[in-house]
Amino acid sequence: MEKPTLICVDDEKHILSSLKEQLKRAFKAQYIIETVESGEEALELLEELQETNVDIPLIISDQIMPGIKGDELLIQFHQKSPKTLKILLTGQADADAVGKIVNESELYRYIGKPWEQEDLILTVREAIRSYFQDKTLTEQNLELQNLNAELQQKITTFYKFVPSQFLNIIDLEKQEHIQLGECASCNMTILFSDIRSFTTLSENITAEENFRFINSYLSHMGPLIRQYGGFVDKYIGDAIMALFVSADDALSSSIAMASKLNDYNAGRKRAGYVPINMGVGINTGKLILGTVGEYDRMQTTVIGDSVNLASRTESLTKRYQTPIIITQHTLAHLENPDSFEIRFLDHVQIQGKHERVMLYEVLDPLPEALQNQKIEIRSTYEKALELFQQNQFQAAQELFQKCYTICPKDYISWFYLEQCQKQIANGKGDFEGENSPDLVRSVL
């Protein structure tokens, strides 16, 4: 790479010669000293030097010259090479000309003729030092910007694996290092979704097709969780586990996911693939978010009975053949329950626990005609459930039959109708009191 070049411009040859000689003695072979006798030549030289990426720390120019005068030259030079420092060396520049150069070319210094050699060399040395200092700072700033951009990219990538909301909750972003065992307890709403019969579906496609299908499906569902203020804690194959601060947002997200699935299935049908079904279970309660693993390999996780119940609730969507089921805990935390169409589904006992949990069916994602029919029979259905829970099977059967007649696609009415018929067939009829059979079912 060529040495940095200092440019001297003056139409008087003896001045140029004297100027060049003084600069050479002062700076020896550190820089190339180029001299030209006009502004036009100076601009041509600038183009040549810029083509070879030569540093031009300084230009020294006279004011009164044929053609382009010094002030106009320095202004044009500044436009083409703004980092180059400019010195006006003349005895004939008026105040207006100097002021114009200062304003439009960031003039570094004005030195009158005849000049003091010591003053000139000191000024040039400071100008060169300032130029290279500024260049170094610019390069360092650029390097810092590149490092920041690279770091930001890494952070963005990191947050694709560990949601920032998770770290905020357990207050890890304020710490220099993520430590094993960091955790926080809080109340949140947990959403589990899963593709029904995915194992059977995946057996009929290759591993590569399986990955493409899962990623295609999840790319439609994941954004809807973020849209409603939640975040995906983990993907478990085709299943999604997501967390929400608001129960309303979790339910709204699940309804949007069901709607998006309809659009997704329409695309699959056009492509010649069979539609898929999805189940969503939602529960609200206390859980613990934290890190588990060992020193060199850890991951974030969420644990708690409320998480297990959400997962089990999702699994019951297959049993009751309905897309979305929520627990009594989520219903109790809805700020606007009237914004959703919800009906009681069942009460079940959690396996291994004494607690009984009430489950509710969400009607909003159902086709409009089916939803309207279920809303129409809701009061009759709820009365039938009340009788069923009182073990009044004969009376409950009549009402469930009425519901099923009006809405033959209501699997839940048929499910309870069948339960009533089984009890009556077993000779149990209608029972009341302590000797009545316990029909509370366990979560499988």
Sequence and secondary structure as in RCSB ss.txt:
>XXXX:A:sequence
MEKPTLICVDDEKHILSSLKEQLKRAFKAQYIIETVESGEEALELLEELQETNVDIPLIISDQIMPGIKGDELLI
QFHQKSPKTLKILLTGQADADAVGKIVNESELYRYIGKPWEQEDLILTVREAIRSYFQDKTLTEQNLELQNLNAE
LQQKITTFYKFVPSQFLNIIDLEKQEHIQLGECASCNMTILFSDIRSFTTLSENITAEENFRFINSYLSHMGPLI
RQYGGFVDKYIGDAIMALFVSADDALSSSIAMASKLNDYNAGRKRAGYVPINMGVGINTGKLILGTVGEYDRMQT
TVIGDSVNLASRTESLTKRYQTPIIITQHTLAHLENPDSFEIRFLDHVQIQGKHERVMLYEVLDPLPEALQNQKI
EIRSTYEKALELFQQNQFQAAQELFQKCYTICPKDYISWFYLEQCQKQIANGKGDFEGENSPDLVRSVL
>XXXX:A:secstr
    EEEEE S HHHHHHHHHHHHHHHTTSSEEEEESSHHHHHHHHHHHHHTT    EEEE SS SSS HHHHHH
HHHHH TTSEEEEE S   HHHHHHHHHHH   EEE SS  HHHHHHHHHHHHHHHHHHHHHHHHHHHHHHHHHH
HHHHHHHHHHHS HHHHHHTT TTSSS  TT EEEEEEEEEEEEETTHHHHHTTS HHHHHHHHHHHHHHHHHHH
HHTT EEEEEETTEEEEEES HHHHHHHHHHHHHHHHHHHHHHHHTT     EEEEEEEEEEEEEEEEETTEEEE
EEESHHHHHHHHHHHHHHHHT SEEEEHHHHHH S GGGS EEEEEEEE TTSS EEEEEEE TTS HHHHHHHH
HTHHHHHHHHHHHHTTBHHHHHHHHHHHHHH TT HHHHHHHHHHHHHHHTT  B  STTS    EE  
